[in-house]
């Protein structure tokens, strides 16, 4: 039977769109569900501030009367302007192992993009870099994370079969926390702190963090991430949204802020207790009782595993050792907390600067993910 593509237009269809991957990966030990409540906000055109400069539609694929795939078609006007391109993005793509289904979904994105004047398609990408991006091409037997995509090994085969080529790769690492800090990085940290007149900021509450540094934190990310693949600067409305969304999840022991003598942020390092198991146990839903599974990672003072979300250094201070200050400070906290493993967020494979700062760690490059592209 042929594949029928339906544009999501009702609340029921949006729920089916969000939850399709949970059905597709049911019983898979490596898959981590999206948080349903967050997805409702992300995909809602009235609630997600990214729709100030993005447009999107969502589609479900049906075959023999059942849902067999999903995809989002997205145009980020701000990113297209910045990178001087006319790209339509595909995101939140999932499908059964059927070339007819994957072709119908991606062809729908292509036609949707063409109707709006686009000349190329790329993905998987979201509205911004803060959405999951990149199709998994290595590491299918490793636990996913809250911030990344999991997919079956047949996905990349479908992409290649349909004529899509590599645009960029991200790699991910698993680090072992050493038993003690390295003397070299401790000495370097002290030198940089004195030479550049910098200091570590200590926040005693999330509300203080949000009030004093929430906006500045994301403004620093805007400045530091500007050259990275596909990045579009966050708007003030997005920053306000992300401060409310992410700061409440932060364990204050897992964030390090570096400021100058005027208390202006020059560097940040942010890690997060792993919510992977909590999301699996709750099947990605807080209500009615899923929130109980999130209490442990939220308040656990001695987590065994954490996700290192990001590090950002103000361009003026890059190459001056500020990252050593951050690693030195966080490493002592990790040791004191009894943390054993650190999972990195995806890092662009050509970003040698960010990768070199982990050289002292015992590490394994255990995952790789890819953004594909195609001219249309």
N, C-alpha and C positions, 0 to 999 in steps of 0.2 A: 504494500500500500504506500501511497505517496505521503510525504511529510507536509503537514499543515502548520503554517506559522501564524501565530495570533499575537497582536500587540496587546500588552498588558493595559487594561483600562478600568479595572475594578479592584476594590480592596482585596477581594478573594483571590483574584489572579496575582496581585502583588505578593500576597502571602505564599501562594504556590511558587512564585518565582524565587522568593527568598529561601524557601524550605526545600526546593528541589534537590540541592546538593546533599542535604541530610538523608534523603531517600536513596540517592544514587550511591552514597558511600556508607550506607548502613552496615555496621559490623566491621568496617575497616579500622584497624587499630591505630593507623597513622593520621587519619583525617581528624581535623579540629573544626567543629561547626563555627559559623559566624555567630556573633551575639545578635539574636533576632531583633531586640529593641534598638540596637545601634543601626542595623540594616534598614529598619523602618525610617529612621532619621536620614540616613545617607541617601536613600532612594526617593525620598519625598521632595518634590520640586518646590514646596513651600517652606520646608524646614531646613534644607541643606543650603548653606550660604554660597556654595560653589555654583549654584544656578544663577548667580549674578552674571557669570560669564560663560556658563556651560549650557548646552541643550542636550537632551537625551530622551530615548524611548527604550522600553524593555519588551522583549519578545519571548514567547514560549513556543516550543516545537511539540507538535502532537503527531503520534503515529498509532494507528489502530485504536484511537480513542483515549490514549494515555499520554501523559507528558513525558517526553524523551530528551528534552534539552532546553536550555535557556541562554540568552545573551542580552547584554546591554549595548546599545549604540550611542556613542557619546562624541560630542564635539566640544573641545575646550578652546574657545576663541582666543583666550589670553595666551595659551601655550602656542597656538598656531601663529599668532602675531609675533610672539617672541622668537620662535624658531623658523619663522618665514616659510611656513608650509601650509598645506590644506589637508589636514589629516583627520579622518574619522577614527575613533578608537572603538575597539570592542573590549568589553569587560564582563566580569561575572559570567564567564562562559563555561557551561558544563553540558555534556552530551553522552549518550550511550555509545557503545563501540559500533557505530553505523555511519559509514561515509556519507550516506544520503542525508543523515540528520546534521552532521557537522557542516556539510556543504550548504544546506538550506539556511542554517543559522548565519553563517558568515556571508553568504550571498545577500541575505536580508540587510546586514550591516552595510555592505558595499552599496547596495541600491539606495538605502537610506542616506548614506553619505553623498552619493552622486547627485541625488535630488537637491542637496544643499551645497553643491559646488565643490565637494572634496575630490582630491586627485590621488589620495593614498589612504591605506588602512593600516593601522598598527595596534598591537595589543598582545596579551591582555594588559590593559591599563584602566585605571579608574578616573574619577574626575580630577584628582590631584595625587601627588606623591604620598599622601597620607592614606590613600586607599590601597588595598592589596594589588600588586602588579607582578607580572612575570609568570609564565607557565613553567611548572617544574619539569626539568629534563634530566636531572640526576637527584637521587636521594628519595626514591619512592618508598623505601623501607625505613624511613626516619620520621619521628613524630613531628608533625607540623606545629605552627605557632599561631597565636591569636592574630598576628599581623600579616600572615602570609597565606598564599594560595596552596592548596593541595589538589593534585589531579592524578589520574591514573596514567600508567606508562604509555597507553595508546594515544593520548592526546597529541604529543609531538609528531607522531607518525601521521595523524590526520592533517596536521598543519603542513607538513612537507608534501604529502600527497596532493593537497589543494593548492600547491604552488607558493606557499608563504616561505620567506627566508628570514634568517636571523637578522635582527636589527641591533640588539644589544643583549648581553648576558649579565646577570648578577650572580655572585657566589656567596655562600654562607659558611660560617665556621662554627665548630664546637670547641670551646676552650676549657682547659682544666685550670682551676684556681690553685696557685702554688701554696705551699705550706707557710711561706713567709715572703715578705716583700723583697725586692731586689735592691741591694745597696746602691747600685748605680742610678736607678731611677729616683730613689729617695734623695740622693745628693743633687741630681739634676733639677729636681723639683724645687729644692731649697734655693738653688742658684737663680732659677727663673723667677721665683717669687720675689726675691730681693732685687734682682736686676731690673725687672719690669714693674716693680711696685704693685704687685698683684696680691690678692688674698682669696681664700676660700670663703664663700658665703654659707652660713648655717641658718636654715629656716626651721623654726620649731613647730610650724603648723602648715597644713595645706592651704588654709585661707590666707596666711601671710605670703606664702609662695605665689598664690594666684594674684593677690593684690599688688605685691611689690614687683614681681618678676614675670608674671604670666604673659603679658603682652610683649615684654622685652625678649622673652625666651623665643617666641615664635618669630619675632622680627629678626632675631639673630639667625634663626634657621632660614628665613627668607634670603638673608644676605649671603649666607655660606653655601646654600644649596643652589643658588642662581645658575651656576654653570653646568649643573648635572642634567643628565638626559631627561628631556621632556618636562622639566620643572617649570611650573608657573607660580609666581609669587602669591602668597595667601593674602586675601583682602582683610580689611579690619573686621568685617563681619565674620569671616572664617576664623580669624584669630580668636575673637570673642567666643565663638562656638567651640573651638578646640580647647580653650582654657577651661570651659565648663565641662567638656567631655572627658578630658584626659587627666587634669590635675587631681581630681578625686581618686584616681586609680594609683597615683604615685606613692610609693613607699619612700619617705623622706631620706632614709638611709641609702637609697639607691639612686639618688640624684646628686650631682656635684655641679655647683655654679662657681665660676671664677670671675672676679670683678676687679676693676682698676681702683685707683685711690678715690675716685668719685662715685664708686659703686655702680658703674656702668658694666653690664655683662660683656665679657670678652670670650668666654668659653663655657660650654655646658657638656655634661655627659649624663645620659639618662638610661637607666635600666629598669626593668619591671619584673616582679615576681611572675613566673610562668603561670598563665591561666589556662594552659592547654587541657590539663586533666579536668579542671572545673567545667570547662566548656563541653568536654566530652560527657561528663556525668550528668550535666544539666540539659544535654542536647541543644545547647545554645540558647536556652530560654531562662530568663530570670523568674518568670511567673508560671505557676503559683508558688512553687517551692524551690525552683532552681537556684535562687539567690543563696540558699544555704550552702551550696557547694563553693561559692565565691568567698565565704567568710575566712576560710583557711588561708588562701593566697593573699587576701587583703590584709590580714592581721598577723600573718606568720612572721615571726622575728628571726627564724632560722630556716629559710627555704634552701633546698638542695640545688635547685636549678633556677636560673633567671634568664630573661631575654634582654640583651643589650640593644636598646632601640636606636640611639643615635649619639653622635658626638659632633659638635659644631664649634669651630674656632673662628673668631672674627678675622677676616682676611688680613688686616693690618698686623695681627699677632701670629699668623700661620708661619710655621717653620722656626718659631722661637722657643718651642718646648712647652707651650701651655698644655698640650695633650699629655705630657709627662706629669704635670701637676694633677690633672684629672685622674689619670690612671693610678698614680701613687695614692691619692686620697681614697678612691673607690676600692682599690685593691685591699687596703687595710680593713675597710668595712666588710668587704666580701669574706675575708679571712675570719674576722671576728664573728660574723654571722654564721659561719660554717657552710658557706656556699661551695659547692663542688664543681658545677658545670655552668658555663655561660654560652648561650646561643646568640650568635650575632644576627643582626638584621641583614637583609640582602645588601651587598656592597657591589657597586659596578666593577666588573672584572678589570677595567683599565685604571681604576682609582688606586694607584700604588701607594699614594700618601696614606690613605686610611688603613690600608692593609699592612703597611710596614710598622705601624704603631703596635701591632700585636705580635711582633717577631719574638719577643721574650717568652711568650706563652707556649705551652704545649698545646698544639691545636691540630684539628683535622678539618679539611675543607670537605664537607659532607653533603652539600646540596648545591645545585645550580638551577637557575631559572632563566627564562628567555622571553624577550619581547620580539614578536615577529612583525614583518611588514610586507606590503604588496602594493604595487601601483594599480590604480583602478581607472 
